[in-house]
Amino acid sequence: MKSIDFIQKNTQLKEAQIKSVLSLTEIGGTIPFIARYRKEQTGNLDEVQIDAILKSNTTFENIVKRKEHILKVMDESGDLTAELDKKIKACFELTKLEDIYLPFKKKKVNLATKATKAGLIGLAKMVMSQQNGDPLQWADRFLATDFDTAELAMAGAEAIIVSWIVENDIVRDKMRDSFLKFSILSSKKIKNAIDKEEKFKAYYEFTQAVNQCPSYRLLAALRGENEKVLRVKIRPNDDYNLQWLNRFFIKQNNQSTAVIEKAIKTAYKKNLEPSLETEVRNHFKGLADDKSIGNFSKNLRQILLAPPIGSKRILAIDPGFRTGCKVVCLAENGDLLNNTTVYPHPPKNERSKASAKIGQLVEMYKIDAIAIGDGTAGRESENWIKHIHFNRDVKVYIVREDGASIYSASKIAREEFPDFDVTVRGAVSIGRRLSDPLAELVKIDPKSLGVGQYQHDVNQVKLKEALDFMIFQAVNQVGVNLNTASKHLLAYVSGLGPKLAESIVEYRSKNGSFKTREELKKVPRLGAKAFEQAAGFLRIKNALNPLDNSAIHPEQYSVVSQLSKTYKVKPAALIGNDTILSKVLADEALINEIGGFTLADIVKELKKPGVDPRASVKIFEFTPGIKTIEDVKVGMMINGIVTNVTDFGAFVNVGIKQNGLIHKTQLANHFVETPTDVIQIDAHVQAKVIEVDAARNRIGLTLKI
């Protein structure tokens, strides 16, 4: 099988598309660049499809390398027959490949290897041939050192038969299929185990077919096992498996039958069952990881693409009771202008003094918006701020502060604000998140953002790869302001990376703002390939060439020039000219020459160059009068902000310490398989309260109104 055939089988994409993607990546093309600027070659594949092609190609290459190693080892050992060579070369599944190789792997010294060395294979073959006769009598002909009685020789032969059963690739394939289809997941509470908050109560006596168990349940049970609260097992259908093995190996009913039956039970109980249980556990754990990671990635994408308020003067508040509210004032570019601490809440209750200070800062720094962290004292701070009279129009926003404390103690924060403590840095992060969530959140480990599900229990390598890919996608989808972006944001731009990002910032510091994209070529170590990959994703506001503030790539500027000549207007006159641009999209000659996808993208940018693809910020207000869970009553309508979406539902901030939960069965009037399909992070919802359990701090909500 060729790599193209393998990839096509796994992705269901066309051969030409696959070949195009592979050839483009071979010459240094990145996923965002290929998806955005090579649509004609790929047939308009998106980032996810391109990524799938590359991952499938990597899988193919790994299989080929493993096959080459196996063939080499078996050839050197003299075990490689023409039949095995053909079988291995035809196999393109790693698990089955390992099954074929298993009998020929170097083994530890055990009873089977000793018996083999002692020449007992002949006896084992006689038993397996199931010819009539007494196996113990046959054994007398095979006596050897350490196997000097018929009983010992028989035990040795039986050990060899056990190894044959265990290493039979047909048997392993059938048993694996049975384990995958019919195994039951069960969990029990370990006697005397401590589960103070009864987090795992639902799994104290739990059973479910493992192939039907939702990912969050499996991960929850395994977490309980890791915390030594639960004992988790995956039990196969032993009766079915043993019956199948007997039918497969036993063809007669004579004295050899008992020996083979015993060998089958030994092989199954001591090897096949435990090894396949581990394999099946890892298989379903992997599927659960993928589901959880996919869910996390979708949530992260929503947070990264949250609406920015833009270049405004912001007063940000990191709320607190005993330690006070840390207040910072930020310039339009995010620079820190002032910081202070006020104490409007208990125990100090200096509300009047705090209000006067906020009013003074709003006037002094001409503040446009106030950002309030949604953590401890957030609701109380919002209520206090909204009762202050300002002499200018100031909008108030609630900002999620998950991860702000992580950022404030990070190396990045220390580099940005070496002269300020963690409280100031945390407040700055809250303010900057309102200004541009994407630019600020790339500085924080995504796992600290509070939007995952069992993120510490899943495969950490796969999680990091998926989240990095999602950040990479989001940054390049939005585009980056070349003259204001931090090195941390620039590092995610197609074709750059940390070192070139740092070079750009250093060049900018020495030479001032970039006037054109072409100037990027003067940045040290930024070569032609990096420029090609990055230029289209970098924006320059108020550039000499307005196209430099668009997603139109410099290599496409000639197309714009061609359009201006065709329609006899200056290039600048094309921008926003719907009359001409509508004609362009209907010009068959141009479409044939330039490509329909490319032309459509160029026209879209010419209509509104530099427009941020993210939505506009909306002001949100919690339901008045709700301060504690005691104020929440069944039947009332309540406003909330979605803070996390999991496989089983959505968590909603309703303005108090306890979040509400909208179970997936309550998200819509139709069946919902995947909650992220119908609800998103940061969505503003009005839900009905259907359950309040103050003792367990639980609030149940529904959108089925």
ZAMARGU-4260 file (C-alpha; in steps of 0.2 Angstrom, whole numbers, plus 5000, padded with zeros to 4 digits):
<rodrens>
0) 5000/5000/5000 | 5006/5017/4996 | 5006/5032/5008 | 4992/5041/4997 | 4981/5025/4998
5) 4983/5024/5017 | 4979/5042/5019 | 4965/5042/5008 | 4957/5027/5017 | 4959/5036/5034
10) 4953/5053/5028 | 4941/5050/5014 | 4949/5064/5004 | 4954/5065/4986 | 4971/5059/4980
15) 4975/5075/4971 | 4971/5085/4987 | 4982/5073/4998 | 4997/5075/4985 | 4995/5094/4985
20) 4996/5095/5004 | 5011/5083/5006 | 5020/5093/4992 | 5016/5110/5000 | 5022/5104/5017
25) 5038/5097/5010 | 5043/5114/5004 | 5039/5122/5021 | 5021/5126/5020 | 5012/5128/5037
30) 4994/5122/5039 | 4987/5140/5041 | 4996/5146/5025 | 4991/5131/5015 | 4972/5132/5021
35) 4971/5151/5017 | 4983/5154/5002 | 4983/5138/4993 | 4965/5134/4991 | 4966/5131/4972
40) 4979/5117/4975 | 4970/5109/4989 | 4953/5110/4983 | 4948/5122/4998 | 4954/5110/5012
45) 4952/5118/5029 | 4965/5117/5044 | 4957/5102/5051 | 4957/5092/5035 | 4975/5097/5032
50) 4980/5092/5049 | 4972/5075/5047 | 4982/5072/5031 | 4998/5076/5040 | 4994/5065/5055
55) 4989/5051/5044 | 5005/5052/5034 | 5015/5052/5050 | 5006/5036/5056 | 5010/5028/5039
60) 5028/5032/5041 | 5029/5025/5058 | 5021/5009/5052 | 5033/5008/5038 | 5048/5011/5050
65) 5042/4997/5062 | 5039/4985/5047 | 5057/4988/5041 | 5064/4985/5059 | 5054/4969/5061
70) 5059/4962/5044 | 5077/4966/5047 | 5077/4957/5064 | 5067/4942/5058 | 5079/4940/5043
75) 5094/4941/5054 | 5087/4928/5065 | 5082/4916/5051 | 5064/4917/5055 | 5058/4926/5040
80) 5049/4915/5027 | 5042/4921/5011 | 5025/4919/5018 | 5029/4929/5033 | 5037/4942/5023
85) 5022/4944/5012 | 5010/4945/5027 | 5021/4958/5036 | 5022/4969/5020 | 5003/4968/5018
90) 4999/4973/5036 | 4996/4992/5039 | 4989/4991/5057 | 5002/4992/5071 | 4992/4981/5083
95) 4991/4967/5070 | 5009/4969/5065 | 5014/4967/5083 | 5003/4951/5084 | 5012/4944/5069
100) 5029/4948/5076 | 5025/4942/5094 | 5031/4924/5092 | 5048/4929/5085 | 5052/4942/5098
105) 5066/4938/5110 | 5059/4930/5125 | 5063/4929/5144 | 5069/4912/5150 | 5053/4903/5156
110) 5046/4886/5156 | 5041/4886/5138 | 5058/4892/5132 | 5067/4879/5143 | 5055/4866/5136
115) 5059/4872/5118 | 5078/4871/5121 | 5076/4853/5128 | 5068/4847/5112 | 5050/4846/5118
120) 5042/4854/5103 | 5039/4837/5095 | 5029/4832/5110 | 5019/4848/5109 | 5015/4845/5091
125) 5010/4828/5094 | 4997/4834/5107 | 4991/4848/5096 | 4989/4835/5081 | 4976/4827/5092
130) 4980/4809/5086 | 4974/4795/5096 | 4985/4789/5110 | 4991/4793/5128 | 5001/4809/5128
135) 5010/4803/5144 | 5017/4788/5135 | 5023/4799/5120 | 5032/4810/5133 | 5043/4795/5138
140) 5052/4797/5121 | 5056/4816/5124 | 5064/4815/5142 | 5078/4827/5144 | 5088/4837/5158
145) 5076/4846/5169 | 5062/4836/5161 | 5067/4818/5166 | 5050/4811/5170 | 5034/4810/5158
150) 5025/4822/5170 | 5038/4835/5168 | 5040/4833/5150 | 5021/4834/5148 | 5021/4850/5158
155) 5035/4857/5147 | 5025/4853/5131 | 5009/4861/5139 | 5019/4877/5142 | 5024/4877/5124
160) 5006/4875/5118 | 5001/4889/5130 | 5014/4900/5121 | 5007/4895/5104 | 4990/4899/5109
165) 4995/4916/5116 | 5006/4921/5101 | 4993/4915/5088 | 4989/4931/5078 | 4972/4925/5073
170) 4967/4921/5091 | 4973/4938/5097 | 4963/4947/5084 | 4948/4937/5088 | 4950/4939/5107
175) 4953/4958/5105 | 4937/4960/5095 | 4928/4951/5108 | 4935/4961/5122 | 4931/4977/5113
180) 4913/4972/5109 | 4907/4963/5125 | 4918/4969/5140 | 4909/4977/5155 | 4917/4991/5164
185) 4914/4990/5183 | 4919/5000/5198 | 4917/4997/5217 | 4922/5008/5232 | 4937/5001/5241
190) 4933/4997/5258 | 4937/5010/5271 | 4943/5022/5256 | 4940/5040/5260 | 4930/5051/5248
195) 4926/5066/5259 | 4915/5075/5246 | 4908/5059/5239 | 4915/5065/5222 | 4914/5047/5216
200) 4898/5041/5224 | 4890/5038/5207 | 4903/5025/5204 | 4903/5015/5221 | 4893/5002/5212
205) 4894/5005/5194 | 4893/4994/5179 | 4891/4997/5160 | 4896/4990/5143 | 4913/4998/5141
210) 4910/5002/5122 | 4894/5012/5128 | 4902/5021/5142 | 4903/5040/5140 | 4920/5047/5140
215) 4917/5057/5156 | 4911/5042/5165 | 4926/5032/5161 | 4938/5046/5165 | 4929/5049/5182
220) 4930/5031/5186 | 4948/5030/5182 | 4952/5046/5192 | 4943/5037/5207 | 4955/5023/5204
225) 4970/5034/5204 | 4964/5042/5220 | 4962/5025/5228 | 4944/5027/5231 | 4938/5015/5218
230) 4943/4998/5211 | 4940/4998/5192 | 4939/4982/5181 | 4935/4978/5163 | 4928/4961/5162
235) 4926/4951/5146 | 4914/4938/5142 | 4924/4923/5148 | 4912/4909/5144 | 4911/4915/5126
240) 4929/4917/5124 | 4934/4900/5131 | 4921/4892/5120 | 4928/4900/5105 | 4945/4895/5109
245) 4940/4877/5112 | 4931/4876/5095 | 4946/4884/5087 | 4959/4872/5094 | 4950/4856/5098
250) 4946/4845/5084 | 4945/4828/5092 | 4939/4821/5108 | 4953/4810/5115 | 4966/4810/5128
255) 4975/4825/5120 | 4959/4835/5123 | 4961/4837/5141 | 4979/4843/5139 | 4974/4856/5126
260) 4959/4862/5136 | 4970/4865/5151 | 4983/4874/5140 | 4968/4885/5134 | 4962/4890/5151
265) 4980/4894/5157 | 4984/4904/5141 | 4967/4914/5143 | 4968/4917/5162 | 4986/4920/5164
270) 4990/4930/5148 | 4977/4934/5135 | 4964/4940/5148 | 4976/4952/5158 | 4985/4958/5143
275) 4970/4961/5133 | 4961/4969/5147 | 4975/4982/5148 | 4975/4984/5130 | 4956/4987/5129
280) 4957/4999/5144 | 4970/5009/5135 | 4960/5009/5119 | 4944/5016/5128 | 4955/5027/5138
285) 4962/5034/5122 | 4945/5037/5115 | 4939/5045/5130 | 4955/5056/5130 | 4952/5061/5112
290) 4934/5066/5116 | 4939/5076/5131 | 4953/5084/5122 | 4942/5088/5107 | 4929/5096/5120
295) 4943/5106/5128 | 4949/5112/5111 | 4932/5118/5106 | 4930/5128/5122 | 4948/5135/5121
300) 4944/5141/5103 | 4928/5150/5110 | 4938/5159/5123 | 4952/5164/5112 | 4940/5171/5099
305) 4930/5180/5112 | 4925/5197/5106 | 4938/5211/5110 | 4933/5228/5115 | 4948/5235/5105
310) 4959/5250/5108 | 4951/5258/5123 | 4956/5265/5140 | 4952/5252/5153 | 4951/5252/5171
315) 4952/5234/5178 | 4948/5228/5195 | 4954/5211/5202 | 4940/5210/5216 | 4943/5205/5234
320) 4936/5206/5252 | 4949/5206/5265 | 4964/5211/5254 | 4954/5224/5244 | 4951/5227/5226
325) 4967/5229/5216 | 4963/5243/5203 | 4974/5247/5187 | 4972/5259/5173 | 4978/5254/5156
330) 4981/5264/5140 | 4974/5260/5123 | 4989/5249/5119 | 4988/5240/5136 | 5002/5250/5145
335) 5000/5252/5164 | 4996/5270/5168 | 4991/5268/5187 | 4988/5256/5200 | 4980/5256/5218
340) 4970/5246/5230 | 4953/5251/5237 | 4942/5243/5250 | 4924/5244/5246 | 4919/5228/5254
345) 4919/5220/5272 | 4929/5220/5283 | 4935/5238/5280 | 4919/5244/5271 | 4927/5260/5264
350) 4914/5261/5250 | 4913/5280/5249 | 4932/5282/5249 | 4934/5268/5236 | 4920/5276/5225
355) 4928/5293/5225 | 4945/5285/5220 | 4937/5276/5205 | 4928/5292/5200 | 4945/5301/5200
360) 4954/5288/5190 | 4940/5287/5177 | 4941/5306/5175 | 4960/5307/5176 | 4964/5294/5163
365) 4948/5296/5152 | 4943/5278/5155 | 4931/5271/5142 | 4927/5254/5150 | 4928/5245/5167
370) 4933/5227/5167 | 4929/5217/5183 | 4935/5199/5187 | 4922/5186/5189 | 4930/5178/5204
375) 4928/5181/5223 | 4919/5197/5226 | 4916/5200/5208 | 4897/5201/5209 | 4898/5213/5224
380) 4911/5224/5215 | 4900/5225/5199 | 4885/5231/5210 | 4896/5244/5218 | 4904/5251/5202
385) 4886/5252/5194 | 4881/5263/5208 | 4895/5276/5205 | 4890/5291/5194 | 4903/5295/5181
390) 4904/5311/5171 | 4907/5301/5155 | 4900/5286/5146 | 4909/5271/5154 | 4903/5253/5151
395) 4905/5240/5164 | 4910/5222/5159 | 4912/5206/5168 | 4928/5197/5163 | 4933/5178/5167
400) 4948/5178/5177 | 4953/5160/5176 | 4972/5159/5174 | 4975/5177/5179 | 4984/5172/5195
405) 4995/5159/5185 | 5000/5173/5173 | 5004/5185/5187 | 5017/5173/5194 | 5024/5168/5177
410) 5041/5172/5169 | 5031/5182/5156 | 5023/5193/5168 | 5039/5196/5177 | 5047/5201/5161
415) 5033/5213/5157 | 5031/5220/5174 | 5047/5218/5184 | 5043/5232/5196 | 5026/5226/5201
420) 5019/5212/5212 | 5007/5198/5207 | 4992/5207/5212 | 4995/5221/5200 | 5000/5209/5186
425) 4984/5199/5189 | 4973/5215/5187 | 4982/5220/5171 | 4978/5203/5164 | 4960/5205/5167
430) 4960/5222/5159 | 4969/5216/5144 | 4958/5202/5142 | 4944/5214/5139 | 4954/5224/5126
435) 4960/5208/5116 | 4957/5191/5124 | 4967/5182/5111 | 4983/5193/5113 | 4982/5190/5132
440) 4977/5172/5134 | 4992/5166/5123 | 5003/5170/5137 | 4994/5157/5149 | 4994/5138/5149
445) 4977/5134/5142 | 4975/5121/5156 | 4974/5135/5168 | 4959/5143/5160 | 4945/5132/5168
450) 4937/5125/5152 | 4943/5108/5151 | 4936/5091/5157 | 4947/5079/5166 | 4962/5088/5158
455) 4974/5082/5171 | 4969/5064/5168 | 4971/5063/5149 | 4986/5060/5138 | 4996/5076/5142
460) 5007/5075/5125 | 4991/5074/5115 | 4982/5087/5125 | 4997/5100/5123 | 4998/5096/5104
465) 4979/5099/5102 | 4979/5115/5112 | 4994/5122/5103 | 4986/5118/5087 | 4970/5127/5092
470) 4980/5143/5098 | 4989/5142/5081 | 4973/5141/5072 | 4965/5155/5081 | 4979/5167/5080
475) 4981/5165/5061 | 4962/5166/5059 | 4961/5183/5067 | 4978/5190/5061 | 4990/5200/5071
480) 4994/5218/5072 | 5013/5219/5068 | 5016/5235/5077 | 5008/5231/5094 | 5009/5212/5096
485) 5019/5204/5109 | 5033/5192/5105 | 5022/5178/5113 | 5007/5182/5101 | 5019/5184/5086
490) 5027/5167/5090 | 5010/5158/5085 | 5010/5167/5068 | 5012/5155/5053 | 5031/5153/5048
495) 5038/5163/5063 | 5040/5154/5080 | 5048/5161/5096 | 5065/5166/5089 | 5059/5176/5074
500) 5045/5184/5085 | 5059/5190/5096 | 5069/5197/5082 | 5053/5206/5075 | 5050/5214/5092
505) 5069/5219/5094 | 5069/5227/5076 | 5053/5236/5080 | 5061/5243/5096 | 5076/5249/5087
510) 5068/5256/5071 | 5050/5261/5076 | 5034/5254/5069 | 5033/5245/5052 | 5027/5255/5038
515) 5025/5241/5026 | 5025/5222/5025 | 5040/5223/5014 | 5050/5230/5028 | 5048/5213/5037
520) 5062/5207/5025 | 5074/5218/5034 | 5072/5209/5051 | 5087/5198/5055 | 5085/5179/5051
525) 5068/5182/5043 | 5070/5174/5026 | 5060/5173/5010 | 5051/5157/5016 | 5046/5164/5033
530) 5040/5180/5024 | 5029/5170/5012 | 5022/5160/5027 | 5019/5175/5039 | 5015/5190/5029
535) 4997/5187/5025 | 4993/5185/5044 | 5002/5201/5049 | 4992/5218/5049 | 4999/5236/5048
540) 4986/5249/5053 | 4987/5265/5043 | 5000/5257/5032 | 5006/5266/5016 | 4998/5252/5006
545) 4980/5249/5013 | 4982/5230/5007 | 4995/5228/5021 | 4980/5229/5033 | 4971/5215/5025
550) 4972/5196/5024 | 4977/5199/5005 | 4994/5191/5004 | 5008/5202/4996 | 5009/5188/4982
555) 4991/5193/4977 | 4994/5212/4976 | 4997/5209/4957 | 4979/5202/4956 | 4973/5218/4964
560) 4983/5229/4951 | 4976/5218/4937 | 4958/5222/4944 | 4962/5240/4945 | 4967/5240/4926
565) 4953/5229/4921 | 4940/5241/4929 | 4950/5257/4926 | 4951/5263/4944 | 4965/5265/4956
570) 4968/5251/4968 | 4962/5261/4982 | 4946/5264/4973 | 4942/5245/4973 | 4941/5245/4992
575) 4923/5245/4998 | 4917/5246/4980 | 4903/5234/4980 | 4898/5238/4962 | 4914/5233/4954
580) 4918/5219/4966 | 4901/5211/4962 | 4906/5211/4944 | 4923/5203/4948 | 4915/5188/4956
585) 4905/5185/4940 | 4920/5187/4928 | 4922/5169/4922 | 4939/5174/4913 | 4946/5180/4930
590) 4940/5165/4939 | 4948/5153/4927 | 4964/5163/4927 | 4966/5167/4946 | 4955/5153/4954
595) 4938/5155/4961 | 4943/5152/4979 | 4957/5164/4978 | 4947/5177/4969 | 4933/5176/4982
600) 4945/5178/4996 | 4952/5194/4988 | 4935/5201/4985 | 4930/5198/5003 | 4945/5207/5010
605) 4943/5222/4997 | 4925/5224/5003 | 4931/5226/5021 | 4949/5226/5024 | 4956/5224/5041
610) 4939/5219/5049 | 4941/5208/5064 | 4932/5192/5061 | 4927/5191/5080 | 4910/5196/5086
615) 4907/5212/5095 | 4907/5213/5114 | 4890/5212/5123 | 4887/5219/5140 | 4879/5207/5152
620) 4869/5209/5168 | 4866/5195/5181 | 4848/5194/5188 | 4846/5207/5202 | 4843/5201/5220
625) 4853/5185/5219 | 4867/5186/5231 | 4868/5168/5238 | 4861/5151/5233 | 4847/5154/5246
630) 4841/5167/5234 | 4839/5155/5220 | 4822/5146/5219 | 4815/5133/5208 | 4804/5140/5194
635) 4813/5157/5192 | 4821/5163/5177 | 4840/5168/5179 | 4853/5176/5169 | 4870/5168/5167
640) 4886/5166/5157 | 4892/5149/5151 | 4909/5146/5159 | 4913/5128/5154 | 4905/5115/5142
645) 4908/5097/5145 | 4902/5081/5137 | 4887/5080/5150 | 4882/5098/5149 | 4886/5116/5152
650) 4891/5125/5168 | 4884/5143/5170 | 4890/5157/5181 | 4874/5165/5189 | 4882/5178/5199
655) 4885/5168/5215 | 4899/5156/5221 | 4890/5141/5215 | 4889/5138/5196 | 4873/5131/5189
660) 4873/5116/5178 | 4862/5113/5162 | 4863/5095/5159 | 4864/5090/5140 | 4846/5083/5141
665) 4841/5101/5146 | 4850/5110/5133 | 4837/5109/5119 | 4820/5101/5115 | 4829/5089/5104
670) 4842/5075/5107 | 4859/5083/5110 | 4874/5071/5108 | 4888/5084/5110 | 4884/5099/5120
675) 4897/5110/5111 | 4886/5108/5096 | 4872/5118/5103 | 4880/5130/5117 | 4897/5139/5118
680) 4908/5146/5131 | 4904/5164/5136 | 4887/5163/5129 | 4874/5174/5138 | 4859/5163/5143
685) 4842/5165/5152 | 4838/5148/5160 | 4825/5141/5171 | 4829/5134/5188 | 4823/5116/5190
690) 4833/5111/5205 | 4842/5119/5220 | 4852/5108/5232 | 4860/5120/5245 | 4868/5106/5255
695) 4877/5100/5240 | 4880/5117/5232 | 4870/5112/5216 | 4859/5122/5205 | 4850/5113/5190
700) 4845/5123/5175 | 4836/5121/5159 | 4834/5130/5142 | 4819/5119/5138 | 4807/5134/5141
</rodrens>
